[in-house]
Amino acid sequence: QSALTQPPSASGSPGQSVTISCTGTSSDVGGYDYVSWYQQHPGKAPKLMIYEVSKRPSGVPDRFSGSKSGNTASLTVSGLQAEDEADYYCTSYTDRNNYVFGTGTRVTVL
Amino acid sequence: EVQLVESGGGLVQPGGSLRLSCTASGFTFSSYWMSWVRQDPGRGLEWVANINQDGTEKYYMDSVKGRFTLSRDNAMNSLYLQMNSLRADDTAVYYCARKWAGTFDIWGQGTMVTVSS
């Protein structure tokens, strides 16, 4: 199972928006609404930010939003803040009862 | 507080074995699927395996099938990963995670496994 494709990096100034893409296939992202996004700060465990494409767990700011079109899912962070600087990973359920993660995107707040 | 705590990582020679443990607290462990996810700095995050609530269904990533075995003890609120025939490319931080709504909503702090001679 190949990893989902994410851009290696993305950046924006405080207050701006940044959007990260996550491209898979019809066997994973395109076939199921089980796409999630995780935030990971250095040396820390991943934290769930978005699940089922666009739902936010309790406590996650509404500045974080998710969407999907075809085989590509996206995470948008609006109103960028310094604490949003982190690595972001997507993941999707697949048709082999497995899960596949994205390659990861480093978000830098300029 | 909902918490997962992993243990059992360490340095092991190629071909060796290691058993990871994960102890859950703050939620009804027996009601959830559980998973292991690993992270190699060079390869990012990788899903390793899932187990259902009573341990009767297990799924593994292709590269660990036949070498890794997932089990759980609901009475002890514990999840285990028996890793045999370890290879250098198994080197990673191994995270225990709770599986919920098609995602991994709670993660442990991770335990490092290094396979090297």
Interface residues (C-beta under 8 A of the other chain):
Chain A: Q1 A3 Y32 D33 Y34 S36 Y38 A45 P46 K47 L48 Y51 E52 P57 Y89 T91 Y93 N97 N98 Y99 V100 F101 G102 T103 G104
Chain B: S35 V37 G44 L45 E46 W47 N50 Y59 M61 D62 Y95 A101 G102 T103 F104 D105 W107 G108 Q109 G110
